[in-house]
């Protein structure tokens, strides 16, 4: 089964549901849980910036 690329406008909570991950799996750089309503595009910008 092939997977599609994950779009930047997808939110963290929806991604965790799609992949079957427990809530709070995706975390910020400092180790805290990422808000579930944060978009993946924003996470990618933050990771690239720092």
Order of alpha helices (4+ residues) and beta strands (2+ residues): alpha-alpha
